[in-house]
């Protein structure tokens, strides 16, 4: 299996369609750290891998003030620029990681989430 470190495409469901693949972004996994974002959100945190099990603890926030001011909700249905703590639990098979994510404050509202490796780090 190739290294977990690299740039990964991130896809997830939304509060309106938890099992669909609607939202998309980029994550970089490096030395146990997570960095990334999309056109509205930024992500920063840590990850761990035990066998095939992948866990990431991520702080997510709206960096795009236009998006925040528009009142459009993020994947969890939250609007504004509040920082949210997200837990992503998944299983890795080769260059794909499939699982679910949820806000630490609402573990019952899980969204489908997946990572697909784009490239190794230089």
N, C-alpha and C positions, 0 to 999 in steps of 0.2 A: 504494500500500500504506500502511496506517495506521502510526502510530508503534509501535515495539517497546515503548516505555514504557507500562506499565499493570499492571493486576491480571490474573493468569492462573490458570485452573484447571489443576492438575497431576495427571496420572494416570500410573501405571506398573504394570509387572508385578511379580512377586515371585520369590524363589528357587525356589518350588514351581511357579510357572506364569510363566516369563519373558516370554511373549508375550501374556499376558492383561492386561486393565486392571483391577487389583484395588485398589491403594492410591491414595488421593486426598489432595490438599492444595491450598494456595494459594501462589502466588509473586507477588512484586511485582518488576518489572524497572524500574530507574530509574537513569539516568546511569551505565550499565555495572555496576551493582550488583544483586545478587539478595538478596531477603529473603523468608522465608516459613515455613510449617510446616503441621502437621496436628495431630491430637489427641495424638500421641506425640512427634513429631520436630520439630526446628527446623532451618532452612536459612539459610545466609548465604554469600555469595560474590560472584563477578564473572561477567560475560558479555561476549561479543563477537559481532558480526554482520558477515559479509563476504558481500555479495550475499544469497543465500538461505540460506547456511550459518550456523548458530547454534551457539555453543559456550559452555558454562557450567562454571566450576570452583566447586564448592560444598562447604562444610564442613557436615556433617550430624551431629546428635547428638540423643540422647533427652533431652528436657526434662521429660517426665512421669515422675516417680519411681515412680508406681504401675505404669506400663507396664514400666519397666525392671526392677522387682522381680518382676514376674510371670513373667519368663523368655520372654515372647513375642518371637520374632525380628522384626527389621525387614525391609524388602523384600529385603535382601541375605542374610537368614538369620543376621544377627549379633544377639546379645542383649546387654543391659546398656546403659550410658551412654557407651560409647566414642565418640570423635569420629572420623568417617570422611570422607576426601576422595573426592568423587565427581566424575566427568567426565560431562557430558551433551552429546552431539553430535547435531545434528539439522538438518533443513531446514525453512525457513519458507515457508508458502504462505498469504498473507493473514493471517487471525487464527488460524492454527493452526501449531504447530511439532511435527513428528513425528520421532522418532529413537530413540536408545537411551542408556542410562547404565550406568556401571560404577564399581566402586571402583578407585581409582588403584592399589591393591595387588593387584587381580585383574582385569586388563583382558579376560580371556577369558570372564568371566561377565557378559554383557550382558543388561540388562532393557529391554523396550520402555518408552518414555516419550513423553508428549505434553503439550503446553500448548495450551489454548484460551483466547483472550482474553475476559475478562469485561467490562472497562471500561478506558477511558483514565484516566490520572491527572488529578486536578483541576489 
